[in-house]
Amino acid sequence: MQAQLQRRLGAVDAMFLYMEQDNQPMNVGAVFVFEGHFSYRSLLLYLKSRLHLVPRYRQRVVSAPLNFGHPTWEDDPQFEPRKHVLRHKLDAPGGDEQLKDLAGRIFTGTLDRDKPLWELHYVEGLSGKRTAIIFKIHHCMVDGIAGVGLTQVLFDPVPVPREIKAEPYRPRPMPDAGMRLYDALWDNLSERVAHWTRLQRGLVAFGEGFSPEEVRQAAQKFAVTIGNFLLPLTKLPFNRTLTEERRIAWRTFSFAEARAIRAICGGTLNDVALAIVTAAVRRYLVRHPAKKLKSLPQTMRILVPVNIREETERGALGNRISFLPVEVPLRLDDPVERLHSVHHVMNEMKEARLAGAVNLMFEALQGLPPMTQAMSLGAISSPSIQNILSYFTAVPPANLICTNVPGPQVPLYLMGHRLEAIYPTLPVCLEMGVDFAITSYDQQLFITVSGDGQAGGEVELLSAYLEESFLELRNAAAIKDTTYIKVCLEAEAAQTAPAPPRQPVNGRKNAKNKKGDKLPPELSPSSKNGRALSPGPAEGSPRPPELSRVQAPPSPVPQAELREVTSLP
């Protein structure tokens, strides 16, 4: 892993540093809940034995003189794990609400840049003989995928932990200002060459497999999307100036049921998650109408981070993400229609390779000098500059952020204690006072709502609406599946039933009633309610359109998932 570390921050990593303000801490992390109790001392010793596997966690950010280059990661000569592992104890009864309140206080405020940018908060006193760890880390160090990858170092797939021998820490000397300036100027030259190489390679990869006409259409779609993205959007109640306070709430759902919804209604698990978030926000707006909103907006814009990490970059830290501005419907009442609408929008963006196009746009902007990037991004994060920019472009750029990072579907252990839950968190920034972080682990789906203390203070209410929205979509999917299975069984019975004997009528046979009179064709045994029954669908064929009130996008339903869904209430 150490060989994959880069000394100088990439442009996206540095962006999260430049954007940070006192009221806009750019920290990510998670709340981990474990069964059983383990001591603070055992956690500290355990962490010391594995820190050499993640050397980035013993390095701090050092700026280049005059921002001639992006900052670098340098070994902290005064690194001491005890300064990063903090201890908390909940008062009785130690419920989840107290844990949420503590997590909100921990994620309030920025990290000290004179130390490595992470903290591990040990929490004891949790009800049910549980122990929690709250992990807080700056976004410049990891994105969601890299953060999940760290579990391979900290956690074990079996109750018995791996025996790893601690290695002594020998920090490299901190370079002086002259050496940092020389390195920055030299790295700028090499980075310019690497930048244009990446951009050209990205352009080739973007057009690969596309015909000239498809490239033209994709470029047109990108231009329209970015044009709409720059237009001012309808602000929701939580789109306003932020404070330093943060609040956190979460809900847990069945991963099997989410997969069942996807199997019955079509789309992807990410579409299901976005549809649930959309429905929760819609409920909030309908039940708590804002004075500034004369009516429910037609759509809401969600900024969706997209992983662009290649297979060769697995295990590497840093950020490899792009963004998609997704317009989701707010006025659709039917939960399945809402899911299909989200799926349609996401599918169009995928087919046009918009994530790749947005990444190319970011790549082109990264050709600007680091000093210009630092000044412009720092200015954009200022509330006063945001107010000025709102007259010319969209501020905030979206109503909220929603990310979905898949996690392992097998149990993980920390020092023999099973990990029960993972509640991920995102930074709240750029007047987007609420965001939703989603992950899956061990057949469960976890959704965390992070909000500003003032702009998005009702996070617990939004998380309750998440639960209502999930149940609504699950029940709608169950109704669709019940209808589908019933009609398929009737069709199968009609196919396998023996044909009735034909009676001769003018040289042909026809059915008769009990008195021996001939029956008209529309009342023969092969008809129902006066209409002839058509043969049922063959096994493996797509479901007929008349089977449901709302059409599902065509997608095959795995038989294992179809069996699984029949257990839905």
C-alpha positions in Angstrom: 0.0 0.0 0.0 2.8 2.4 0.8 4.1 2.2 -2.8 0.8 3.6 -4.0 1.0 6.8 -1.9 1.7 10.1 -3.6 3.6 12.7 -1.7 1.8 15.7 -3.3 -1.9 16.1 -3.0 -3.9 15.7 -6.3 -6.1 18.6 -7.5 -9.3 17.0 -6.2 -7.7 16.3 -2.8 -6.4 19.8 -2.5 -9.8 21.2 -3.5 -11.3 19.9 -0.3 -8.6 21.7 1.7 -9.1 24.9 -0.2 -12.9 24.8 0.2 -12.8 24.4 4.0 -14.2 27.2 6.2 -15.0 27.4 9.9 -18.7 26.9 9.1 -17.8 24.3 6.4 -15.6 21.6 7.8 -14.8 19.1 5.0 -14.7 16.0 7.1 -16.1 12.5 6.3 -16.3 9.5 8.5 -18.6 7.0 10.1 -20.1 5.7 13.3 -19.2 2.1 13.9 -21.2 0.1 16.5 -19.7 -3.2 17.9 -21.2 -5.9 20.0 -19.7 -6.4 23.4 -17.2 -4.2 25.3 -13.5 -3.6 24.8 -11.3 -1.2 26.6 -9.8 2.1 25.4 -6.3 0.7 26.2 -6.8 -2.4 24.1 -8.0 -0.2 21.1 -5.0 2.0 21.4 -2.5 -0.9 21.4 -4.4 -2.6 18.6 -4.2 0.6 16.5 -0.5 1.1 17.2 0.2 -2.4 15.9 -1.4 -1.6 12.5 -0.6 2.0 11.8 2.5 1.1 9.8 0.1 -0.5 7.3 -1.4 2.9 6.6 1.5 5.4 6.7 -0.7 8.3 5.5 -2.2 8.3 9.0 1.1 9.4 10.4 1.6 12.3 7.9 0.3 15.8 8.0 -0.4 18.4 5.3 2.3 20.9 4.6 1.6 23.8 2.3 4.0 24.9 -0.5 5.4 28.5 -0.2 3.0 31.0 -1.8 0.9 28.0 -3.0 3.3 27.5 -6.0 2.2 23.9 -5.7 -0.5 21.8 -4.0 0.4 20.8 -0.4 2.4 17.7 0.3 2.1 14.9 2.8 5.1 14.9 5.2 5.8 12.6 8.2 4.8 14.2 11.5 7.9 14.1 13.7 5.7 14.5 16.8 3.1 11.9 15.9 1.5 10.3 18.9 -1.5 7.9 18.5 -2.9 8.9 21.9 -3.5 12.4 20.6 -5.8 11.0 17.9 -7.7 8.3 19.9 -10.1 10.2 22.2 -12.3 8.7 24.9 -16.0 9.3 25.7 -18.5 7.7 28.0 -22.3 8.1 27.6 -24.5 8.6 30.6 -27.2 6.1 31.3 -29.2 4.8 29.6 -26.7 5.2 26.7 -29.2 5.0 23.9 -28.8 5.6 20.2 -30.2 9.2 20.5 -27.3 10.0 22.8 -24.8 8.5 20.4 -26.3 10.6 17.5 -26.0 13.7 19.7 -22.4 12.9 20.4 -21.6 12.2 16.8 -23.1 15.6 15.8 -20.8 17.4 18.4 -17.7 15.5 17.2 -18.3 16.4 13.5 -18.8 20.0 14.4 -15.6 22.0 13.7 -12.4 21.5 11.7 -9.5 19.2 12.4 -6.1 20.6 13.5 -3.9 20.9 10.4 -0.7 20.8 12.6 -1.4 17.1 13.1 -2.5 14.2 10.8 -6.1 14.9 9.7 -8.0 12.2 11.5 -9.5 11.3 14.9 -10.8 8.0 16.4 -13.4 8.5 19.2 -13.9 5.6 21.5 -17.4 5.5 23.0 -18.4 3.3 26.0 -21.5 3.2 28.0 -23.7 2.3 25.0 -26.8 0.3 25.9 -27.0 -3.4 25.1 -23.4 -3.9 26.1 -22.2 -2.3 22.9 -19.1 -0.2 22.1 -18.9 2.5 19.4 -16.1 4.1 17.5 -16.7 7.5 15.7 -14.2 7.9 12.9 -13.5 11.5 11.7 -11.1 12.1 8.8 -10.6 15.0 6.3 -12.0 14.5 2.9 -8.6 15.3 1.3 -7.4 11.9 2.6 -10.0 9.6 1.4 -13.2 9.3 -0.7 -15.9 6.7 0.1 -14.3 3.8 -1.8 -10.8 4.4 -0.2 -12.5 4.7 3.2 -14.2 1.3 2.8 -10.8 -0.1 1.7 -9.3 0.8 5.1 -11.6 -1.8 6.7 -9.3 -4.4 5.2 -6.5 -3.1 7.5 -8.5 -2.2 10.7 -11.1 -5.1 10.6 -10.8 -8.8 10.2 -13.2 -11.2 8.4 -13.0 -13.7 11.3 -13.4 -13.3 15.1 -9.7 -14.2 15.7 -7.6 -11.1 14.7 -4.6 -11.4 12.5 -1.3 -11.2 14.4 0.5 -8.2 13.0 3.7 -7.1 14.6 4.1 -3.4 15.1 7.0 -1.7 13.4 9.0 1.3 14.8 8.1 4.7 13.4 11.1 6.5 11.9 9.8 9.8 10.4 11.7 11.4 7.5 13.0 14.9 8.2 10.6 17.8 7.4 11.8 19.7 4.4 12.5 23.4 4.9 10.8 26.2 3.0 13.5 26.4 0.3 13.3 22.7 -0.5 9.5 22.8 -0.5 9.6 25.7 -3.0 12.0 23.8 -5.3 9.9 20.6 -5.1 6.8 22.6 -5.9 8.3 24.3 -9.0 9.7 21.0 -10.3 6.5 19.1 -9.6 4.5 21.7 -11.5 6.6 21.1 -14.6 6.1 17.3 -14.4 2.5 17.7 -13.4 1.7 19.8 -16.5 3.0 17.0 -18.7 1.1 14.4 -16.8 -2.0 16.6 -16.8 -2.2 16.9 -20.6 -1.4 13.2 -21.0 -4.3 12.3 -18.6 -6.6 14.7 -20.5 -5.8 13.2 -23.9 -6.1 9.7 -22.6 -9.4 10.6 -21.0 -10.7 12.0 -24.2 -9.8 8.9 -26.1 -11.4 6.7 -23.4 -14.6 8.8 -23.5 -15.1 8.3 -27.2 -14.1 4.7 -27.2 -16.9 2.5 -28.5 -18.9 5.5 -29.7 -19.7 6.3 -33.3 -19.1 9.9 -34.4 -22.9 10.5 -34.1 -23.0 9.1 -30.6 -20.0 11.3 -29.6 -21.9 14.3 -30.9 -25.1 13.3 -29.0 -23.1 12.7 -25.8 -21.4 16.1 -26.1 -24.7 17.7 -26.7 -26.2 16.0 -23.6 -23.2 17.1 -21.5 -23.6 20.7 -22.7 -27.3 20.7 -21.9 -26.7 19.2 -18.4 -23.9 21.6 -17.5 -26.0 24.5 -18.9 -28.9 23.5 -16.6 -26.5 23.0 -13.8 -25.3 26.6 -14.0 -28.8 28.0 -13.9 -30.2 29.0 -10.5 -32.3 26.4 -8.9 -35.3 26.5 -6.6 -33.9 26.7 -3.0 -35.4 24.4 -0.4 -35.7 25.3 3.3 -32.3 23.8 4.0 -30.5 25.7 1.3 -29.1 28.7 3.2 -26.1 30.0 5.0 -24.4 27.4 7.2 -23.3 27.5 10.8 -20.5 25.5 12.5 -23.0 23.1 14.3 -23.7 19.7 12.8 -26.5 17.2 13.6 -26.7 13.5 12.6 -29.5 10.9 12.4 -29.7 7.5 10.8 -31.9 4.6 9.9 -31.3 0.9 9.1 -33.1 -1.1 6.4 -33.0 -4.6 5.1 -30.6 -5.0 2.2 -32.5 -8.1 1.0 -35.7 -6.0 0.8 -33.9 -3.3 -1.1 -32.7 -5.9 -3.6 -36.2 -7.3 -3.8 -37.6 -3.9 -4.7 -34.9 -3.6 -7.4 -35.7 -7.1 -8.7 -39.5 -6.4 -9.0 -39.5 -2.8 -10.1 -36.3 -2.7 -12.2 -33.4 -0.2 -12.0 -30.4 -0.5 -9.7 -29.9 -0.4 -6.0 -28.6 3.2 -6.3 -31.9 4.1 -8.1 -33.8 2.6 -5.2 -31.8 4.6 -2.7 -32.2 7.9 -4.6 -36.0 7.2 -4.9 -36.3 6.7 -1.2 -34.3 9.9 -0.4 -36.5 11.8 -2.9 -39.6 10.6 -1.3 -38.4 11.5 2.2 -37.6 15.1 1.1 -41.0 15.3 -0.7 -42.7 14.3 2.5 -40.8 16.9 4.5 -41.8 19.7 2.0 -45.4 18.7 1.9 -45.9 18.3 5.6 -43.7 21.3 6.5 -44.3 23.9 3.7 -41.9 26.7 3.7 -43.2 30.3 3.4 -40.8 31.0 0.5 -42.1 28.1 -1.5 -45.4 28.9 -3.2 -45.8 25.4 -4.4 -44.0 22.1 -4.4 -41.1 22.4 -7.0 -41.3 20.2 -10.1 -37.8 18.7 -9.5 -35.0 18.6 -7.0 -31.3 18.6 -7.9 -29.1 16.0 -6.2 -25.4 16.0 -6.5 -24.3 12.3 -6.8 -20.6 11.5 -6.4 -19.5 8.7 -8.9 -16.5 6.5 -8.3 -14.1 6.6 -11.3 -11.4 4.6 -9.5 -9.8 2.1 -11.9 -9.0 -1.5 -11.0 -5.3 -0.7 -10.8 -6.1 2.0 -8.2 -7.7 -0.2 -5.6 -6.2 0.2 -2.2 -4.9 3.7 -3.0 -5.9 6.7 -0.8 -7.1 10.0 -2.1 -10.1 11.0 -4.1 -11.1 9.5 -7.5 -14.6 10.8 -7.9 -16.7 12.6 -10.4 -20.2 14.2 -9.9 -23.6 13.9 -11.6 -26.2 16.6 -11.1 -29.4 14.5 -11.1 -32.8 16.1 -11.4 -35.4 13.9 -9.5 -39.2 14.4 -9.5 -41.0 15.8 -6.5 -44.5 15.9 -7.8 -45.0 12.2 -8.5 -47.3 10.5 -5.9 -46.7 6.9 -7.0 -43.5 5.4 -5.4 -42.9 3.0 -8.3 -43.4 5.8 -10.9 -40.9 7.8 -8.9 -38.4 5.0 -9.0 -38.8 4.5 -12.7 -38.3 8.3 -13.3 -35.1 8.2 -11.2 -33.9 5.2 -13.1 -34.6 6.8 -16.5 -32.6 9.9 -15.6 -29.7 7.9 -14.2 -29.7 5.6 -17.2 -29.6 8.5 -19.7 -26.6 10.0 -17.9 -24.8 6.6 -17.9 -25.5 6.0 -21.6 -24.1 9.5 -22.4 -21.1 8.9 -20.1 -21.8 12.1 -18.3 -19.6 11.1 -15.3 -16.6 10.7 -17.6 -17.5 14.0 -19.3 -17.7 15.9 -15.9 -14.4 14.3 -14.9 -12.8 15.6 -18.2 -14.1 19.1 -17.3 -12.5 18.9 -13.9 -9.3 17.5 -15.5 -9.2 20.5 -17.8 -9.7 22.9 -15.0 -6.8 21.3 -13.1 -4.5 22.7 -15.7 -4.8 26.1 -13.9 -1.8 27.0 -11.7 -2.2 25.7 -8.1 -2.1 29.3 -6.8 -5.1 30.1 -8.9 -7.0 27.0 -7.8 -6.3 27.8 -4.1 -7.5 31.4 -4.4 -10.6 30.7 -6.5 -11.8 27.7 -4.4 -11.2 29.5 -1.2 -13.1 32.5 -2.4 -16.0 30.4 -3.7 -16.4 28.9 -0.2 -16.8 32.3 1.4 -20.5 33.1 2.2 -20.1 36.7 1.0 -18.7 35.5 -2.4 -21.5 32.9 -2.6 -24.1 35.7 -2.2 -22.5 37.6 -5.1 -22.2 34.5 -7.3 -25.9 33.6 -6.8 -26.8 36.5 -9.1 -24.9 34.9 -12.0 -25.0 31.1 -11.4 -26.4 28.4 -9.2 -25.5 28.8 -5.6 -25.9 26.3 -4.1 -24.9 24.0 -7.0 -27.6 21.5 -5.9 -30.2 21.1 -3.2 -28.3 18.3 -1.5 -25.7 15.6 -1.9 -26.4 11.9 -1.8 -23.7 9.2 -2.1 -24.0 5.4 -2.0 -20.9 3.4 -1.2 -21.3 -0.4 -1.2 -19.7 -2.2 1.7 -18.8 -5.9 2.5 -21.7 -8.3 2.8 -20.0 -10.5 5.3 -19.5 -9.8 9.1 -16.3 -7.9 10.1 -14.6 -8.0 13.5 -12.5 -5.7 15.6 -10.4 -7.5 18.2 -12.9 -10.3 18.1 -16.0 -8.0 18.5 -18.5 -8.2 15.6 -19.3 -5.0 13.8 -23.1 -4.5 14.0 -23.6 -1.2 12.1 -21.9 1.4 10.0 -23.4 4.9 9.7 -21.4 7.0 7.2 -21.2 10.8 7.2 -20.5 13.5 4.6 -19.5 17.1 4.9 -22.2 19.7 4.7 -21.1 22.6 2.4 -22.0 25.3 -0.1 -25.4 26.1 1.3 -26.5 22.5 0.9 -27.6 22.1 4.5 -28.5 18.4 4.3 -26.9 15.4 2.8 -27.5 11.7 2.7 -24.8 9.0 3.0 -25.7 5.4 2.2 -23.7 2.2 2.6 -24.5 -1.5 2.8 -22.9 -4.0 5.1 -23.7 -7.6 6.2 -27.2 -7.7 4.5 -28.2 -4.3 5.9 -28.6 -0.9 4.4 -27.6 2.2 6.4 -28.7 5.7 5.6 -27.3 8.7 7.5 -28.7 12.2 7.4 -26.2 14.9 8.2 -27.4 18.5 8.6 -26.3 21.9 9.6 -27.5 22.9 13.1 -29.7 25.7 11.7 -30.2 25.1 8.0 -30.8 21.4 8.2 -31.7 21.0 11.9 -34.6 18.6 11.5 -32.4 15.6 10.5 -34.3 13.2 12.8 -37.6 14.1 11.1 -36.0 13.5 7.7 -34.7 10.1 8.8 -38.1 9.2 10.0 -39.5 10.1 6.6 -36.8 7.8 5.1 -38.4 4.9 7.0 -41.9 5.8 5.8 -40.7 6.1 2.2 -38.9 2.8 2.3 -42.0 1.0 3.6 -44.2 2.7 1.0 -42.0 1.6 -1.9 -41.5 -1.9 -0.4 -45.3 -2.4 0.0 -45.9 -1.1 -3.6 -43.3 -3.5 -4.9 -44.9 -6.4 -2.9 -48.3 -5.6 -4.5 -46.7 -5.6 -7.9 -45.0 -8.9 -7.2 -48.2 -10.5 -5.9 -50.1 -9.5 -9.0 -47.2 -10.7 -11.2 -46.9 -14.1 -9.5 -50.7 -14.6 -9.6 -51.1 -13.9 -13.3 -48.1 -16.0 -14.1 -49.5 -19.0 -12.2 -52.9 -18.6 -13.9 -51.1 -18.4 -17.3 -49.1 -21.5 -16.5 -52.2 -23.4 -15.4 -53.9 -22.4 -18.6 -50.9 -23.7 -20.6 -50.7 -27.0 -18.8 -54.4 -27.8 -18.6 -55.6 -30.5 -21.0 -57.6 -29.2 -24.0 -61.3 -30.1 -23.8 -62.6 -32.5 -26.4 -64.0 -30.8 -29.5 -67.6 -31.5 -30.7 -68.4 -31.6 -34.4 -70.4 -28.6 -35.7 -70.8 -28.5 -39.5 -67.8 -30.8 -39.8 -66.1 -29.2 -36.8 -66.3 -29.7 -33.1 -67.5 -27.2 -30.5 -68.2 -27.1 -26.8 -71.7 -27.9 -25.4 -73.6 -26.9 -22.3 -75.2 -29.4 -19.9 -78.2 -29.6 -22.2 -76.1 -30.4 -25.2 -76.5 -27.0 -26.8 -73.6 -25.5 -28.5 -71.7 -22.7 -26.6 -70.5 -19.6 -28.4 -66.6 -19.3 -28.6 -66.5 -16.3 -26.1 -68.1 -18.6 -23.4 -66.0 -21.7 -24.1 -63.8 -23.1 -21.3 -60.7 -21.3 -22.8 -62.2 -17.9 -22.1 -62.9 -15.8 -19.0 -65.4 -13.0 -18.5 -66.3 -13.1 -22.1 -62.7 -12.6 -23.4 -60.5 -15.3 -24.8 -57.5 -16.1 -22.7 -54.2 -15.7 -24.4 -51.4 -18.1 -23.6 -49.3 -17.1 -20.6 -45.7 -15.9 -20.9 -43.1 -18.5 -21.5 -40.6 -19.0 -18.7 -37.9 -16.3 -18.7 -39.9 -13.9 -20.9 -40.5 -10.4 -19.7 -43.6 -9.7 -17.7 -46.6 -8.6 -19.9 -47.5 -4.9 -19.8 -51.0 -5.4 -18.4 -49.7 -7.1 -15.2 -49.2 -3.8 -13.3 -50.6 -0.4 -13.1 -47.2 1.2 -13.5 -44.8 -0.1 -16.1 -41.4 -1.3 -14.9 -38.3 -0.7 -17.0 -37.3 -4.0 -18.7 -34.8 -5.8 -16.5 -34.5 -9.6 -15.9 -35.6 -10.8 -12.5 -33.2 -13.4 -11.0 -35.2 -16.4 -9.7 -33.4 -16.3 -6.4 -34.5 -12.7 -5.8 -38.0 -13.5 -7.0 -38.3 -16.2 -4.4 -36.9 -13.9 -1.8 -39.5 -11.2 -2.4 -42.4 -13.5 -1.8 -41.7 -13.2 1.9 -42.4 -9.4 1.9 -45.4 -8.4 3.9 
